Amino acid sequence: MRTVERLRKLQQWTYDTVCRGREMKTPAPNMDVRQIARQEPKVFLAYQPMRPDDSNFTGEIDPLNVSPGIIIAPTFGYLKYMEEQRFDRYNDVHRPKEMGQSLCCQVLFFVYEDGIRLPGFVESANSGAYDMSLMAEGTQDGLETLLNWMDDFKDALLSQKTIPDTDMFLNEAECQYGLYSDQKFVADRRPAFIGMVTVTFQCHADEYNDEVTKLLR
């Protein structure tokens, strides 16, 4: 099975499982903090969309441009290798190690939480005063939203173990999750909160292209 086909199926499964029908906070038009806007999260493959600056040069990455959103970025995996499983060892099953591929992905979750508007904040903003003491930073709310969303994803993965219509089977022992970090420290990008789930799938080591494989099956 081709890598891009696996990724597209994973993208669709992720959207159907943890995004479809879900409404989450997103930056209001012109970043107007007086308003609360919501939208359904999107799922992107490999690259984060960019927001153009005044010169229309899209060289500056803006995490808010994908909040709420998920980016699935493939990393390194084996072409033809599969670890011996404990079941094999205790049941005298001898499988060749060069039998399976692996697909590793970093799944990045972006959540937007600008804060909690206290009574009187909108009125002060409309008058031009912007009394920021009437707006709680909302760090814990953003963190809780992020972790709950990631928990929904990992719970669904552990429950299903496979991605429909693919040869991908979850390698549970190789999966990790936590807050996105930079040089071992949590990367603080408020009002964008970022988490990461690293997933590894075992796949069939297919030596043919898709058209040939279909003819052989």
N, C-alpha and C positions, 0 to 999 in steps of 0.2 A: 504494500500500500504506500502511496506517495506521501511524503511528509506534509506537503501543503494540504492534502486531503484530510489527513489526521488533524491538522491544526484547525481547519475549517469546521470539522465535526466537533472538536473540543470547544471552539468559539460558540457554535450554535447551542451545544449542550449547556455551556456556562450561562448564556443569555436566557435560555428557557428555564434553567434551574434557579438562578439567583437574581435575575434582572427583570424578566417579563412581568409586567403589572406592578412593579415596585416603584414607589414615588419617593425620591430622596432630594435633599436640598441641593441647589445649584446656584452659582452666582447670578444675582439679578441683573437685568440690563444696565449697562454702564456702572456695574459694581455698586449699585445703590443699596446701602445698608438699611434703608428704611423699609425695604421690601423683602419678603421671603418668597423665593421662587423654588419650584420643585419640578423634576423631570425624571423620566425613566432612565436608568443607567444604560450605557452602551458598552460593548466589548470590542476591543481592538486587538489586532495581531501585530506583535513585534515592535511597533513603533508608536510613539506618542504623538498625536497631532500637534501642530504648532499654531499659535495665534500670531498673525502678521502684525508688525509694528506700523508706525506711521509711514514708513517708506515701503511697506508691503514686502519687506524682507523677512522671511519666516525662519530666522536663525535663532530666535530666543524661545526656549522651551518654557511653557507656562503650565505648571501642574494643574491650575484651575481649569484649564481647557478640557480636561477629561474628568472633571468632578461633577457628578458621580460617574465613575467608569472603572473598567477593568482592562488591563493590558496583559496579554499572554505572550511572553517572550521565550522562544525556544533556546535552550543552551546546549551544551555538549551531551552526546549520548553514544552508546556503543553501536557499531554497524552490525556485528554478528557476535554476540556474547550474552550468556545468561548464567547467573550464579547457580551453583548447585543448591537445591532446596532441601530442607530438613526431611521433608516427606520422602524425597528420593533416597536419601542416605539410609533411612531406617526401613525402607521397603525394597531395598536392593534394586532400585531403578537407576539405570545408567543412561543419562542423556548427554549427548555431545554439548559441550559448552558453547560451541559456535552455532547456535540454533536460533537465537533471537536478537532483535534490535531493542534499543531502549530510546525513549524520547523523554527528555527532561525539559521542564518548562518552569519559568518563574512567573507566577501570576500576581500582578500588582493591583492592589485595590486602592482607589482614590475616593475619599469622602470629603465633602465640603461642609464645614460648620463654622460660621462666622461669629456665632454667639447667641445669647439669649437676650431678647429685647425686653427690658423691664418697663413697667407702666410709666408713661411720660416720655419715653425715648423718641417715639415717632413724632410726637408733638414738638419736641425740642429740635429734631432734625428738620421738620417742615418749616420751623421758624428760622432756620439757618444757624442755630446755636450748636447743634450736635453735642449734647451732653453725654460723653462716652462713659461717665460714671453710671449711667442708666442702662448700660449694655454689658452683661456678663460675658467674659471671654469664651466660655463654653467648651473649654478644653476637655473636660471629662465627658461631655455629651458627644463630642466628635470621636473620642476614643472608644466609647461604648458602641456607637453606631458602626464604627469600623470593625471592631472585634466581633460583634454580633453578625455582621455580614460575612466576615471570613469564616465564622463558625458554621453558618448555613452552607457555605461552599464545601468545607472539609467534611461536614456530616454527610452531605449528599454523596461526596466522593467515596467515603468509607462505606456507605450503605450500598451503593451500586457497584463499585469496584471496576466497572467497565464503561466505556463511552459507546453509546449505541451506534451501530452500523460501521464499526471500526474493529481493528484487531488489537486495540489498546486495552491492557489490563493493568490496574493500579498496583504499583509496588509499594505497599504501605510502609515498609521499613525504611524507605529512602525519602519519605516526605517530611517536610518541616514547615513551620509557619511562625510568624511573629511580626513585630513592627519593622518597617523598613529602616535600615541603619546605614550610616556612613562612617567608616573607620571605627566600627564597634560601638558607635553612639547612635541613639535614636535620631533619625533625621527629622527635625522639627520644621515643617513647612506650613504652619498654620496661616490661614484657615483651611489649608488642605492637609488631611491626615492620610498617611500612606502605610499600608501593610503589605506583606508579601507571603505567599504560599508557594513553596517549591515542591513540585510534584514530579514523579518519575513513573513512566508507563513502560511495561514490557510489550513488545510488538513482534510480529512475525518477520523474520529476515527474508524479505521478498527480493529475489535476484532478478525479477523480470519487471518490465514496465507494466502499467495498468492494463493496456490493451492485450498484451500477451497473457497476462495472468487471467483475465476474464475468459480467454479462449481455452485455457487449461483447466479451468474449474468446471 
